[in-house]
Amino acid sequence: MEAKIVWLFLFVLLYWAYCIYWGWRSALMAKTASDYFIAGRRLSLWVFVLAATATSFSGWTFMGHPGLVYRDGFQYAYASFYTITIPFTGVIFLKRQWMLGKRFGFVTPGEMLGTYFQGDLIRILTVIVALLYSIPYLGVQLGASGYLFNVITVTDAFPDGMFTQNVGMWILSIIVFIYVAAGGLRAVAYVDTLQCILLAAGIIIYGSIALSYAGGWDSLQDGLAKLAASDVGKWGTTKGYGGGDYNAYFAIPGVIQFTAGLGKETPVGGLWTGIMCLTYMFALMGIQSAPAFTMWSFSNTDPRPFAPQQVWASSLGIGFILFFFTAFTGMGAHLLGANPAVTDAGLTISTVLPGSIAAKPDSLVAHYMNLMTDAAPWLIGLLAVCALAAMQSTGAAYMSTAGGILTRDLYKRYLNPASTHNMQKLAGRMGVGFIVVSALLVATYSRDALVLLGGLAVAFGFQMWVPLAAVCWIPWITRQGATYGLLAGIIGVIFTEKFGIGILTDMGIDFWGRWPWTIHSAGWGMILNASVCIIASIMTQDEQQLAHRMKYHSFLQEHASLSPGKRGLVPVAWIITIVWMFFGIGPGAVIGNDIFGAPNAGVDGWTFGMPSIWAWQVLFWLLGVGMMWFLAYKMEMSTIPETEIEALVEDIGDTAEEQAQRV
């Protein structure tokens, strides 16, 4: 047996032992439904910081993101700003959701929204969003883990891998199911602490491998300069659509593209226009507005972990890793043989990577791993476990929270309102099993459908912004406004993605393509969502319902309002945020194409010795970290309330007898 296989199994067994240990230990600690579903609201600071970071940045960050940087170049690398936009959602909502959960005993977002709006339809829609998010997202992660192990276990004795993708996927999923079903969210959180460290370490390691094979920083920049001076690449040149006439790997192709047929044609010079980058970041904001993160917020003792997770762990730490090491990995691959067109043009530094990567960019990281087969076989085993941990970190969280949502918002709400804690835990474990099996079946027998559904997940999560904004900030939004707006947003997302477009085409409707006018489906969904919400809220104002909603907002105003000395900073916060979004991740980002030197000016013509677009991204990443610090700490949006929150109930689902026992 080859050395890399021995190391692979050794590291995997150690990792599995850690997972099973926390599943067993957490099962012993889960005495009540709240213990099982939200860790008894007692997660410690550093456990949440690491666990929430691991959940936010999944196996897609580890495997898929570098592949897309390779495929589309620096114009796509603006997606790395999700290290800021994902926790930005947390800054807006997590603290206030925690306060409501602590005060009123909410365990799931459906309970919070249903109680606040006094309606069941919004609760059901929340369950639907949770399922539409969890099942395809989990299926993509599990499928990727099976594919990785298929590639990694290729040896002379097993030229097609020791496991097929499907077999590997099912085997690797068993352990995840065991520890999640056994221990609930607490087990997920403690396993995620290790997974976060492994995710970050793995990206740094394979980024360092890429930089090493490229010959170091200076050699990499020289190679990128030669590539930028050519017209070689997937998208050719940007052809003056507002982004200049440059190699499309090194420039955004303009602010927006109003292509004929509402986006049915291929965009000129690349997909990632300024407005596309902005709306794609909106989609990824859906990760921390998805129902799962509401339950993460409820699981904390206090809001103390929110700010360090949002500012230092995510924005600064993961941001540094992605803007540098992922860029090394993705852009360096062009110079190492992964791009046949670049190789044919004689622009490579070496050809250690196969040209087949061009047909499957997601395989890029696996091929970097295999470069270590002879030099450091133990490193392949470690990196494989890093990848496995990255893929399972998010999947485990969505398994646990979706199981809780099914239990609390369907089983306990409608089927067995008097269910005991033990019955709820059993139903939660069955819910986890349902989610896992559903994801595996779709991934096994309908991978095309999985890919189509996977594209909907984060965009669905972003549609939760409207009902969360209502609960946390805007009492004027009515039940009808939030409910019909959310439904309209879901419809808008579906019918601007391949899944819905396929349905329309079968019906003979063929008016637009995916992401019309280079606006992501999350953007189209929110346009419909907000429009319907505003119109419906105007038409359905009711003083009695407003008085009910104001009970929650009065509580928030009492405990979460800014001190008088800081209220003057509110306009400053708005200006900073809007300016950063416009120039950092939106239409204004086209300035970054050549403000620090034209892409084809060469290293000596680049102000900072790196392509202007890369320098612009690094600059606005640093400014984004400053913005997040200002909002989270200075504006007190993620700090501990000055007055202690007194819980009216520990768990809104407790029976009267259980509440009496607690007292």
Residue, then its C-alpha position, 0 to 999 in steps of 0.5 A: m500500500e502506498a505511503k500516502i494511503v497509509w497516512l490518509f487512513l491514519f489521519v482520517l481515523l484520528y479525526w473520526a475518533y475526535c468526532i465520535y468522542w464529542g458526539w458521545r460526550s454531548a449526548l450525555m450532556a443533552k438533558t433537555a430539548s434546548d440542550y440538544f438543539i441549541a446547546g442549552r444556550r451555553l456555548s463558550l466564547w472561543v467555541f462559538v468563534l471557531a465553530a461559526t467561522a467553520t460553518s460560514f466557510s465550508g468545503w466550497t471555500f476549500m475546494g471550489h473557490p480556488g478552482l473558480v479563481y483559476r477559471d475566471g481570474f481576479q475578476y472572480a476573486y472579488a468573491s473573497f470579500y465574502t469573508i466580510t459580507i457573510p459576517f456583516t449579516g451577523v453584525i446586523f442581526l445576531k445580537r438582536q436575535w440572541m436577545l429575543g431568544k434569551r428573553f422569550g425562549f425561542v429555539t428556532p427561527g420559525e418560533m421567533l417569526g411565528t410568535y412575532f408575526q402571529g402567523d403560521l405561514i411565515r413559520i412554514l416558509t421558514v421551514i421550507v427555506a431551511l430545507l431548500y438550503s440544507i438538503p442541496y447544500l449538504g448534498v454538494q458538500l458530501g458529494a465533494s468529499g466523495y470526489l476528493f477521496n476518489v482522486i486522492t486514493v488513485t494509486d498504481a494498484f487502484p488507477d480509478g481510486m480505492f473508492t468511487q465518488n458515491v461509495g466514498m460519499w456514503i462512507l464518509s457521511i456515516i460518521v457525520f450522521i453519528y456524531v450530529a444525531a447523537g450530540g446535537l448542536r453542542a457536538v457540532a460546535y466542538v467538532d467545528t472548533l477543530q474543523c476551523i483550524l484544519l480548514a485555515a491550515g489546509i488553505i495556507i498549506y496548498g497555497s504555499i505549495a502553489l507559491s513554491y512551485a511558481g518559484g516564489w513571490d517575484s517569479l509568480q508576479d513576473g509570470l502574472a505580468k506576462l499573462a496579463a500582457s497577453d489575450v490568453g484566457k477563458w474570457g479573452t479581453t474585456k473589450g471596453y465594456g467599462g472595464g478597459d481593454y485588458n486580459a479578462y483574468f485581470a479586470i472586471p468587464g464593466v459595471i453591468q451588461f444589458t445583454a440582449g435577451l435579458g442575459k441569455e447571451t454570454p457576457v463579453g469579457g467575463l461574467w463578473t461585472g461590478i453589479m454581478c460581484l455586488t449581488y453575488m455578495f448579497a447571495l453569500m450574505g444569506i449564509q448568516s441570515a439562513p435559519a441555521f444561524t438564527m439557532w447559532s445565535f440562540s446557542n450562546t451564553d451572551p453576545r460576547p463571541f459575536a464581535p471577535q468572530q465577525v471582525w477578527a476570525s472571519s474578516l481579518g483572519i480568513g480574509f488574509i488567507l483567501f486574498f493571498f493564499t487562495a490567489f496563489t493557488g488559483m492564479g498560480a495554476h495558470l503558470l503551472g500547466a493547468n491551463p492548456a492555452v497558457t501552456d501552448a502560448g509558452l507562458t508557464i513556469s512549469t507544467v506540474l499540473p495537468g491540463s485536464i483541470a481546465a475541464k473540471p476546475d474543482s479538481l485543482v486542489a486535489h491535484y495540488m495535494n497529489l504533488m506531495t505524493d513523493a516529497a511528503p506523503w504524510l502531507i496528503g493525508l493531513l490535507a485530505v482531512c483538512a478538506l474533509a473537515a471543511m466540507q463537513s463543518t457546514g454540512a453538520a451544522y445544517m443537519s443539526t439545525a434543520g433537524g431541530i427546525l423540523t422537530r420544533d416547527l412541524y412535529k411539536r407544533y402540529l403533530n404532538p404539542a405535548s411532546t416531552h424533551n426525550m421525544q423531541k430529541l428522538a424526533g430531532r435525530m430522525g430529522v437529521g437522518f431524513i436530511v442526510v439520506s435526502a441529500l445523499l440520494v439526490a447526490t447519488y442519483s440526480r447529481d445534475a439536479l443537485v447542482l441546479l438546486g445547490g445554486l439556489a441555497v444561499a440565494f434563498g438564505f438571503q431572502m430571510w433578510v426581510p423578515l429578520a429586518a422586521v423582527c430586529w429593526i423595522p416594526w412597520i413591516t406587517r405579517q402579510g408584508a414579510t410573508y408575501g415578500l418572502l414568498a415572492g423572493i423565493i419565486g424570484v430566486i427560482f426563476t432566475e436560476k437554471f432550475g426555474i428557467g428549465i421549468l419555464t422553458d418546458m412551458g414554452i416561456d423563454f424570455w430570459g436566461r440565468w442571472p439577467w443583466t449580470i444580476h445574481s438571482a439573490g438580487w432579483g429575489m430581493i427586488l421582488n421580496a422588498s417590493v412586495c413586502i413594502i406594498a403589502s405592509i402599506m396595505t395591511q397596517d393594523e394598530q392592534q398587530l403593531a402594538h403586539r410587535m412593539k412589545y418586542h421592539s420596545f424591549l430591543q430599544e431598551h436593551a440595545s439602543l446606542s448611548p446618546g453620545k454615539r447616536g451622532l455616529v449613525p449617519v457616519a456608519w451608513i456612509i462608511t458602509i454604502v461607500w465601501m460596498f459601492f467601491g469595494i464589491g460593487p460598480g465602483a470596483v471597476i476603478g481598481n482595474d488599472i488605478f495602480g497600473a494597467p494590467n499589461a504595464g508589467v511588474d515595474g508598471w504596477t504601483f505595489g508590484m502586483p496587478s492593480i485589481w489584486a492591490w485594490q482587493v487587498l486595500f478594500w479588504l483592509l478597509g472592510v476590516g476597519m468597517m466591521w470593527f466600527l460597526a461591531y465594536k464602536m456602534e455596539m452592534s455585536t457587544i454585550p448589552e449594558t443591562e442584563i437580559e432577564a429570561l421570561v422562559e427558558d424554552i418557549g416549547d416547555t410544558a407548564e409542568e416542565q417550566a415549573q420544574r425549571v423554576 
